[in-house]
Amino acid sequence: MSKKNKVTITRTDDFAEVETELASALENLDDANARIESLLREQRQPEGDDATETTESETDMTQTES
Protein backbone atom coordinates (compact mmCIF):
# COMPACT_ATOMS: atom_id res chain seq x y z
CA MET A 1 0.00 0.00 0.00
CA SER A 2 1.10 3.53 -0.62
CA LYS A 3 2.22 5.73 2.18
CA LYS A 4 -0.26 8.47 3.15
CA ASN A 5 1.12 11.97 3.07
CA LYS A 6 0.06 14.39 5.75
CA VAL A 7 -1.70 17.41 4.30
CA THR A 8 -1.21 20.74 6.01
CA ILE A 9 -3.54 23.63 5.35
CA THR A 10 -2.07 27.08 5.62
CA ARG A 11 -4.62 29.80 6.22
CA THR A 12 -3.67 33.32 5.42
CA ASP A 13 -5.15 36.69 6.24
CA ASP A 14 -6.59 36.74 2.73
CA PHE A 15 -9.64 34.91 4.02
CA ALA A 16 -10.26 37.62 6.60
CA GLU A 17 -10.03 40.29 3.90
CA VAL A 18 -12.42 38.41 1.64
CA GLU A 19 -14.85 37.90 4.50
CA THR A 20 -14.76 41.63 5.29
CA GLU A 21 -15.37 42.53 1.66
CA LEU A 22 -18.25 40.05 1.41
CA ALA A 23 -19.84 41.42 4.58
CA SER A 24 -19.57 44.94 3.17
CA ALA A 25 -21.06 43.86 -0.16
CA LEU A 26 -23.97 42.14 1.60
CA GLU A 27 -24.62 45.25 3.68
CA ASN A 28 -24.66 47.39 0.52
CA LEU A 29 -27.02 44.91 -1.11
CA ASP A 30 -29.37 45.03 1.88
CA ASP A 31 -29.38 48.85 1.69
CA ALA A 32 -30.13 48.76 -2.04
CA ASN A 33 -32.92 46.23 -1.54
CA ALA A 34 -34.47 48.42 1.17
CA ARG A 35 -34.39 51.47 -1.14
CA ILE A 36 -35.93 49.49 -4.01
CA GLU A 37 -38.64 48.10 -1.76
CA SER A 38 -39.45 51.61 -0.57
CA LEU A 39 -39.65 52.93 -4.14
CA LEU A 40 -41.89 50.05 -5.19
CA ARG A 41 -44.25 50.74 -2.29
CA GLU A 42 -44.45 54.40 -3.33
CA GLN A 43 -45.19 53.42 -6.94
CA ARG A 44 -47.85 50.89 -5.99
CA GLN A 45 -49.87 53.21 -3.75
CA PRO A 46 -51.08 55.60 -6.49
CA GLU A 47 -51.62 52.70 -8.91
CA GLY A 48 -53.70 50.93 -6.28
CA ASP A 49 -55.98 53.97 -6.01
CA ASP A 50 -56.34 54.16 -9.81
CA ALA A 51 -57.04 50.43 -10.04
CA THR A 52 -59.87 50.81 -7.52
CA GLU A 53 -61.39 53.65 -9.53
CA THR A 54 -61.13 51.66 -12.76
CA THR A 55 -62.81 48.67 -11.16
CA GLU A 56 -65.64 50.84 -9.87
CA SER A 57 -66.19 52.49 -13.26
CA GLU A 58 -66.08 49.09 -14.99
CA THR A 59 -68.74 47.91 -12.55
CA ASP A 60 -70.89 50.96 -13.35
CA MET A 61 -70.55 50.29 -17.12
CA THR A 62 -71.55 46.67 -16.67
CA GLN A 63 -74.63 47.63 -14.69
CA THR A 64 -75.60 50.27 -17.28
CA GLU A 65 -75.32 47.78 -20.16
CA SER A 66 -77.58 45.25 -18.44
N, C-alpha and C positions, 0 to 999 in steps of 0.2 A: 504494500500500500504506500501511497505517496505521503510524504511528510506534510502536515498542515502548517502553513505559515501564519504567524500571528499578525493580524491587521490592526494597525493603530490609526486612529482618526484624529487628525489635528484640526481643531476648531480655531478659527481666527476671529478677529474683531469685525471682519467683513459681514458676518451674520448679524451682528448688533446694528451695523449701519443699515443693512437692508431692512431689518425689522423696523427701525426708526423711520425709514423712508416709506415703508408700507403703511405704518400707522398714520403717518402724515397724509398719505394719499387717501386712505380710507376716511379720515376726518374731513378732508376736502370734498370727497364724494358725498358724505353725509350732509355737509353744508349745501352742496349743489342740489341734492335731492330735496332738501327742505325748501329751498328757494323755488324749485320747479313745482313742488306740491302746492306751495302758497300761490304761485301764479295760476296754476290750474284751477284752484278753488275760486280765485277771483274771476276767471274767465267763465266758469260754470254758473256762477250766481246769476248774472244777467241773462244768460241763455236759458236758465231754468225758468225765469220769469216770463220770457218770450214764449217758451214752449207751453207754459200754462195758458197764456193768452191764445195761442194758436189752437190748442185743444178745445178751449171754450168756444172759439169762433167756429171751429169745425163742427162742434156739437150743435151750435145754433143753425148752421147751414143744413145739417142733416134733418133737424126738426122742421125747418122751413120747407124742405123738399117733400116731406112726407105728408 
